[in-house]
């Protein structure tokens, strides 16, 4: 777009240079209250030049503001990235702590289960031993009765 603008300005300057005698010819100009003789083409070129200069000044001011906004935006982006990085670090720390707590709870539950399984195993063995002893005593008593019954029969 800028190239087109510069080409357009170059064409106008070339046209003005080639037609300078015509542009510089004085003509009567009505100013609202009086009439004066002045070169209309030169006056129009000067006014056009003033408008171009004003537009260039406005564009340079806008360009400066854009650069300032760009720097501000970049600073805000950096702040946002730092905040996001700190949130990620905080989240990573939180997740690591939660994972460690979960692993500790799992280890505690596993230890409790193993302890309970050992207790149940000891209780089962004690019950089996007791049942075995009771069965052995019952068998011995029955054996004694059978022997007494056999001796009484003889």
Buried (B, 14 or more C-beta within 10 A) or exposed (E): EEEEEEEEEEEBEEEBEEEBEEBEEEEEEEEEEEEEEEBBBBEEBEEEBEEEEEEEEEEEEEEEEEEEEEEEEEEEEEEEEEEEEEEEEEEEEEEEEEEEEEEEEEEEEEEEEEEEEEEEEEEEEEEEEEEEEEEEEEEEEEEEEEEEEEEEEE
